[in-house]
Amino acid sequence: MKSFIISLGQQFLIDMLRVEGVSLAGLSPSDMQGKLTDGNVYIRSEITGGGGIVNLIESGTLEKIGTSSFNGQKLPAGVKMAVERIRLGFCELEDNDTNKSAKPAGQAYTNKYSTVAAKLRAAHFILTKGGKKILEIPVSQFLTLDSCEGMIAEHDCYDLQAFRYLKGDELLEIQLSFPPEVQWPAGKKYFASVELLGPRAQA
């Protein structure tokens, strides 16, 4: 259990708010905790046959429980978020699998190295805000060993070495970039799930 009142991610977010001129003077630790909340934004999308660069969120993306917490390519207006960790998972199934009718929300995602197809392990995860790439990491870095145990989204996430700061008025891109030689076999469907986790504030 965490024993400190303000986490490193929360302190980073507080510092970024101060840089932007948001006044936090006079707030007690209790008030500060009330201002900051847990942030978790996610997108689940089919990526079958995309090849090259696959955009996971687009201008037409709609918020829908189990599928997306994005409306379009931005966080909600006024939201500030410090991304501390990212969870990335995949699903591969046969095209004639009856589960395909459930679309992204109904799939069973995994980030175990041994169960993620080589073509997916070869990709890069890219996060862009305001037209500027702020993160590019090989997908293989997000994958866990089969022996990984613990709570989902705590022990099976990639912890960023440098937090990323997102704001509700910035255009975001969440992408997977595949090598040109990657071939998508017939009769298969692939889905990806991305979760961005960290503290958020409504400012």
VEXGU-271598 format. One record per residue: residue number from 0; residue in three letters; y, z, x of N, C-alpha, C in turn. Coordinates in steps of 0.05 Angstrom, whole numbers. Atoms other than C-alpha are relative to their C-alpha. Layout:
N
- NUM; ALA; Y; Z; X; Y; Z; X; Y; Z; X
...
***
This chain:
203
- 0; MET; -24; 0; 17; 0; 0; 0; 25; 0; 18
- 1; LYS; -25; 2; -15; 70; -17; 25; 15; 27; -3
- 2; SER; -12; -26; 1; 107; 46; 44; 31; -1; 2
- 3; PHE; -29; 3; -3; 178; 18; 54; 12; -8; -26
- 4; ILE; -14; 5; 26; 230; 12; -1; 7; -30; -2
- 5; ILE; -9; 28; 0; 257; -57; 19; -18; -15; 20
- 6; SER; 18; 15; -17; 208; -108; 47; 17; -19; 18
- 7; LEU; -14; 19; -17; 226; -158; 102; 10; -24; -15
- 8; GLY; -8; 23; 17; 228; -214; 51; 24; 7; -17
- 9; GLN; -23; -9; 16; 275; -174; 7; 25; 3; 17
- 10; GLN; -23; -3; -18; 320; -157; 66; 11; -27; 8
- 11; PHE; -9; 27; -6; 323; -231; 84; 16; -11; -23
- 12; LEU; -14; 10; 24; 342; -248; 13; 27; 13; -3
- 13; ILE; -25; -15; 2; 395; -194; 12; 20; -10; 20
- 14; ASP; -17; 11; -20; 424; -220; 77; 11; -27; -7
- 15; MET; -9; 27; 8; 427; -291; 50; 20; 2; -23
- 16; LEU; -18; -4; 22; 461; -267; -13; 28; 8; 11
- 17; ARG; -26; -10; -12; 514; -231; 29; 14; -23; 14
- 18; VAL; -12; 23; -13; 525; -294; 70; 14; -18; -20
- 19; GLU; -12; 17; 21; 540; -331; 5; 22; 15; -15
- 20; GLY; -22; -14; 13; 590; -278; -15; -7; 16; -24
- 21; VAL; 8; -17; 22; 549; -241; -67; 3; 29; 7
- 22; SER; -5; -28; -6; 573; -169; -69; -23; 18; -8
- 23; LEU; 21; -19; 5; 519; -117; -63; 10; 29; 5
- 24; ALA; -11; -26; -7; 566; -60; -46; -4; 20; -23
- 25; GLY; 2; -21; 20; 553; 6; -81; -26; 2; -15
- 26; LEU; 26; 0; 14; 483; -11; -105; -19; 21; 14
- 27; SER; 19; -19; -11; 433; 46; -96; -26; -15; 5
- 28; PRO; 26; 13; -4; 362; 30; -71; -14; -6; -26
- 29; SER; 12; 5; 26; 339; 36; -143; 13; -24; -14
- 30; ASP; -13; 22; 12; 392; -12; -167; -8; -26; 14
- 31; MET; 8; 23; -15; 373; -60; -111; -27; -10; -8
- 32; GLN; 27; 8; 9; 301; -59; -132; 1; -13; -28
- 33; GLY; -3; 12; 27; 323; -75; -203; 11; -28; 1
- 34; LYS; -12; 27; -2; 362; -135; -179; -20; -20; 11
- 35; LEU; 20; 17; -12; 304; -163; -139; -26; 1; -15
- 36; THR; 26; 1; 14; 239; -186; -171; -19; -16; 17
- 37; ASP; 20; 16; -13; 174; -217; -148; 4; -29; -9
- 38; GLY; -2; 28; 7; 179; -292; -145; -26; -15; 4
- 39; ASN; 24; 16; -2; 122; -340; -157; 5; -26; -16
- 40; VAL; -2; 26; 14; 134; -413; -172; -23; -18; 9
- 41; TYR; 24; 15; -6; 77; -462; -175; 0; -27; -13
- 42; ILE; 5; 27; 12; 55; -533; -189; -29; -7; 4
- 43; ARG; 27; 10; -2; -14; -560; -203; 0; -28; -10
- 44; SER; -2; 28; 6; -23; -634; -203; -24; -16; 10
- 45; GLU; 21; 18; -10; -75; -689; -198; 12; -18; 22
- 46; ILE; -10; 16; -23; -69; -726; -132; -19; -24; 5
- 47; THR; 20; 21; -4; -126; -777; -141; 13; -26; 8
- 48; GLY; -8; 27; -7; -115; -842; -105; 29; -4; 9
- 49; GLY; -28; 3; -7; -44; -826; -84; 4; -13; 27
- 50; GLY; -4; 11; -27; -51; -840; -10; 29; 4; 10
- 51; GLY; -28; -2; -10; 10; -838; 36; 12; 27; -7
- 52; ILE; -14; -24; 8; 60; -788; 9; -3; 3; -31
- 53; VAL; 4; -6; 28; 43; -755; -58; 21; 21; -8
- 54; ASN; -19; -19; 10; 100; -721; -96; -12; 17; -21
- 55; LEU; 12; -18; 19; 76; -659; -131; 19; 9; -22
- 56; ILE; -20; -4; 21; 141; -647; -170; 19; -24; -1
- 57; GLU; -18; 23; 4; 186; -701; -199; 21; 7; -21
- 58; SER; -22; -6; 19; 247; -706; -243; -11; 5; -28
- 59; GLY; 12; -4; 27; 201; -709; -304; -19; 23; -2
- 60; THR; 18; -23; 1; 160; -647; -286; 11; 20; -21
- 61; LEU; -7; -19; 21; 160; -598; -344; -14; 26; 4
- 62; GLU; 12; -26; -2; 148; -524; -345; -22; 3; -21
- 63; LYS; 22; -3; 18; 80; -510; -376; -19; 21; 12
- 64; ILE; 16; -22; -10; 38; -447; -368; -27; -11; 11
- 65; GLY; 25; 9; -13; -20; -460; -320; 3; -25; 15
- 66; THR; -3; 26; -14; 7; -526; -296; 25; 0; 18
- 67; SER; -25; 1; -16; 79; -517; -272; 20; 21; -10
- 68; SER; -22; -17; 7; 135; -467; -270; 27; -13; 7
- 69; PHE; -24; 16; -6; 185; -522; -251; 7; -16; -25
- 70; ASN; -11; 21; 18; 229; -561; -298; 16; -19; 17
- 71; GLY; -13; 18; -19; 247; -622; -258; -6; 9; 28
- 72; GLN; 4; -5; -29; 256; -611; -183; 17; 23; 10
- 73; LYS; -17; -22; -8; 297; -547; -183; -11; 26; -10
- 74; LEU; 5; -27; 11; 288; -472; -191; 19; 3; -24
- 75; PRO; -19; -5; 22; 321; -444; -254; 28; 6; 11
- 76; ALA; -28; -4; -9; 397; -441; -250; 6; 29; 6
- 77; GLY; -8; -27; -8; 424; -381; -213; -21; 15; 15
- 78; VAL; 22; -14; -14; 357; -362; -182; 2; -5; 30
- 79; LYS; 2; 1; -29; 355; -347; -107; -27; 11; 8
- 80; MET; 27; -8; -8; 288; -341; -73; -5; -2; 29
- 81; ALA; 9; 1; -27; 261; -324; -5; -30; -5; 0
- 82; VAL; 29; 7; -1; 194; -359; 7; -12; 13; 24
- 83; GLU; 14; -14; -21; 150; -313; 48; -27; -12; 7
- 84; ARG; 27; 10; -4; 82; -344; 38; -5; -22; -20
- 85; ILE; 8; 23; 17; 49; -405; 8; -30; 0; -3
- 86; ARG; 29; 3; 5; -18; -412; -25; -5; -28; -8
- 87; LEU; 7; 28; 5; -49; -481; -26; -30; -2; -6
- 88; GLY; 28; 3; 7; -114; -498; -61; -6; -28; -11
- 89; PHE; 8; 27; 9; -153; -560; -81; -25; 1; -18
- 90; CYS; 23; 3; 17; -204; -583; -131; -10; -29; 2
- 91; GLU; 13; 26; -1; -253; -641; -124; -22; 0; -21
- 92; LEU; 21; 2; 20; -296; -663; -182; -7; -28; -7
- 93; GLU; 9; 27; 8; -335; -722; -209; 17; -10; -22
- 94; ASP; -17; 13; 21; -296; -770; -252; -11; 5; -28
- 95; ASN; 12; -4; 27; -345; -759; -309; -5; 29; -6
- 96; ASP; 3; -29; 5; -342; -683; -304; 16; 7; -26
- 97; THR; -14; -6; 26; -325; -655; -373; 24; 18; 4
- 98; ASN; -23; -17; -5; -275; -607; -341; 26; -16; 4
- 99; LYS; -23; 16; -5; -229; -665; -326; 19; -1; -23
- 100; SER; -17; 0; 23; -203; -662; -397; 20; 23; -1
- 101; ALA; -17; -23; -1; -172; -595; -381; 25; -5; 17
- 102; LYS; -23; 6; -18; -124; -628; -331; 5; 22; 20
- 103; PRO; -4; -19; -23; -93; -587; -274; -5; 29; -7
- 104; ALA; 2; -29; 6; -91; -520; -310; -29; 10; -2
- 105; GLY; 28; -8; 5; -166; -520; -323; -18; -2; 24
- 106; GLN; 17; 4; -23; -191; -534; -253; -4; 26; 16
- 107; ALA; 5; -22; -18; -222; -485; -205; 8; -8; 28
- 108; TYR; -11; 7; -26; -182; -488; -141; -12; 17; 22
- 109; THR; 11; -15; -23; -207; -468; -72; 17; -6; 25
- 110; ASN; -13; 5; -26; -175; -460; -4; -19; 9; 23
- 111; LYS; 20; -5; -20; -240; -445; 33; -4; -25; 17
- 112; TYR; 1; 23; -18; -244; -490; 94; -25; -17; -5
- 113; SER; 25; 14; 2; -317; -508; 83; -3; -16; -26
- 114; THR; 2; 13; 26; -305; -531; 11; 22; -20; -6
- 115; VAL; -22; 19; 3; -242; -573; 21; -7; -25; 15
- 116; ALA; 7; 26; -12; -255; -647; 34; 16; -6; 25
- 117; ALA; -13; 7; -26; -238; -673; 104; 26; -16; -5
- 118; LYS; -24; 16; 6; -188; -722; 74; 23; 17; -7
- 119; LEU; -21; -18; 7; -149; -664; 46; 8; 17; 24
- 120; ARG; -7; -16; -24; -153; -623; 110; 17; -16; 19
- 121; ALA; -15; 17; -19; -122; -682; 147; 29; -4; -9
- 122; ALA; -27; 4; 10; -59; -681; 104; 20; 20; 11
- 123; HIS; -21; -19; -7; 8; -647; 117; 13; 9; -26
- 124; PHE; -16; -11; 22; 45; -602; 68; 29; -1; 8
- 125; ILE; -28; 3; -7; 120; -617; 65; 17; 12; -23
- 126; LEU; -19; -11; 19; 176; -578; 31; 28; -9; 9
- 127; THR; -27; 10; -5; 245; -610; 27; 20; 11; -20
- 128; LYS; -22; -9; 19; 310; -583; -3; 25; -15; 8
- 129; GLY; -25; 14; -5; 374; -621; -11; -3; -24; 18
- 130; GLY; 4; 24; -17; 344; -682; 24; -7; 7; 28
- 131; LYS; 6; -8; -27; 329; -641; 87; -28; 13; 1
- 132; LYS; 27; -12; -3; 257; -626; 108; 3; 28; 13
- 133; ILE; -2; -27; -11; 252; -551; 118; -28; 12; 8
- 134; LEU; 26; -10; -6; 177; -544; 126; -20; -23; 1
- 135; GLU; 22; 19; -1; 119; -588; 149; -23; 14; 15
- 136; ILE; 23; -14; -11; 51; -556; 162; -26; -15; -7
- 137; PRO; 26; 12; 7; -19; -586; 168; -15; 16; -21
- 138; VAL; 14; -13; 22; -60; -570; 107; -22; 19; 12
- 139; SER; 21; -17; -12; -115; -542; 153; 10; 28; 6
- 140; GLN; -11; -27; -6; -68; -483; 169; 0; 18; -25
- 141; PHE; 0; -15; 25; -71; -461; 95; -27; 9; -8
- 142; LEU; 27; -4; 9; -146; -457; 92; -12; 26; 12
- 143; THR; 11; -26; -8; -186; -392; 97; -30; -3; 7
- 144; LEU; 28; -1; -6; -254; -374; 124; -16; 8; -25
- 145; ASP; 16; -7; 23; -311; -366; 75; -2; 30; -4
- 146; SER; 3; -29; 1; -313; -292; 92; 25; 15; -8
- 147; CYS; -25; -13; 8; -241; -279; 71; -4; 15; -26
- 148; GLU; 2; -16; 24; -239; -223; 20; 27; 14; -5
- 149; GLY; -25; -14; 7; -183; -187; -17; 12; -13; -24
- 150; MET; -14; 10; 24; -133; -202; -71; 10; -29; 4
- 151; ILE; -11; 27; -1; -115; -274; -87; 30; 2; 4
- 152; ALA; -29; 3; -6; -46; -294; -61; 11; 23; 17
- 153; GLU; -9; -19; -20; -44; -236; -12; -14; -5; 26
- 154; HIS; 15; 3; -25; -100; -247; 37; -8; -29; 5
- 155; ASP; 8; 28; -4; -111; -322; 27; 24; -19; -1
- 156; CYS; -24; 16; -1; -40; -347; 37; 8; -5; 29
- 157; TYR; -13; 5; -26; -2; -378; 95; 26; 16; 1
- 158; ASP; -25; -15; -3; 51; -329; 119; 19; -15; 18
- 159; LEU; -20; 15; -15; 113; -365; 141; 10; 16; 24
- 160; GLN; -11; -14; -23; 137; -348; 211; 30; 3; -3
- 161; ALA; -28; -2; 7; 208; -360; 186; 3; -5; -29
- 162; PHE; -3; 2; 29; 225; -348; 113; 18; -24; -7
- 163; ARG; -17; 23; 10; 256; -406; 73; 15; 10; -25
- 164; TYR; -18; -9; 21; 315; -395; 26; 4; -23; -19
- 165; LEU; -3; 21; 21; 316; -434; -40; 20; 10; -21
- 166; LYS; -19; -6; 21; 370; -437; -93; -4; -19; -24
- 167; GLY; 5; 15; 25; 369; -461; -165; 16; -26; -2
- 168; ASP; -15; 25; 3; 421; -516; -154; -8; -20; 21
- 169; GLU; 8; 18; -21; 383; -550; -97; -23; -17; -9
- 170; LEU; 22; 18; 7; 339; -611; -107; -23; 5; 20
- 171; LEU; 24; -6; -17; 268; -596; -81; -20; -23; -2
- 172; GLU; 23; 18; -1; 211; -640; -60; -24; 16; 11
- 173; ILE; 25; -12; -9; 140; -613; -53; -20; -23; 3
- 174; GLN; 16; 24; -5; 95; -665; -21; -25; 6; 17
- 175; LEU; 22; 2; -19; 28; -679; 11; 1; -27; 13
- 176; SER; -1; 25; -15; 28; -732; 65; -27; -5; 13
- 177; PHE; 27; 6; -10; -39; -766; 81; 1; -22; 21
- 178; PRO; 2; 22; -19; -58; -808; 141; -7; -26; -14
- 179; PRO; 5; 26; 13; -60; -883; 125; -29; -7; -2
- 180; GLU; 28; 8; 1; -134; -887; 140; -17; 16; -20
- 181; VAL; 15; -15; 20; -153; -837; 86; -8; -18; -24
- 182; GLN; 10; 16; 22; -196; -870; 33; -8; 19; -23
- 183; TRP; 7; -16; 24; -203; -842; -38; -25; -13; -13
- 184; PRO; 24; 12; 11; -275; -853; -61; 1; -4; -30
- 185; ALA; 2; 4; 29; -290; -882; -129; -16; 22; -12
- 186; GLY; 16; -19; 15; -316; -835; -181; 8; 29; 5
- 187; LYS; -8; -27; -6; -278; -774; -155; 29; 5; -11
- 188; LYS; -27; -8; 7; -217; -736; -180; 8; 24; 18
- 189; TYR; -10; -22; -18; -174; -690; -136; 26; 12; -12
- 190; PHE; -24; -15; 10; -123; -637; -156; 9; 18; 22
- 191; ALA; -12; -18; -19; -76; -595; -115; 16; 22; -15
- 192; SER; -15; -22; 11; -45; -527; -130; 17; 12; 22
- 193; VAL; -18; -11; -19; 16; -501; -93; 15; 24; -13
- 194; GLU; -15; -24; 9; 45; -430; -101; 19; 8; 22
- 195; LEU; -20; -10; -19; 110; -409; -67; 6; 29; -9
- 196; LEU; -2; -28; 7; 113; -333; -64; 21; 14; 17
- 197; GLY; -20; -16; -14; 168; -284; -45; 20; 12; -20
- 198; PRO; -19; -13; 18; 225; -242; -74; 21; -20; -10
- 199; ARG; -21; 17; 12; 277; -273; -120; 21; 18; -13
- 200; ALA; -22; -14; 13; 343; -252; -149; 15; -19; -18
- 201; GLN; -17; 16; 18; 386; -276; -206; 29; 8; 7
- 202; ALA; -27; -7; -10; 455; -280; -176; 21; -20; -11
***
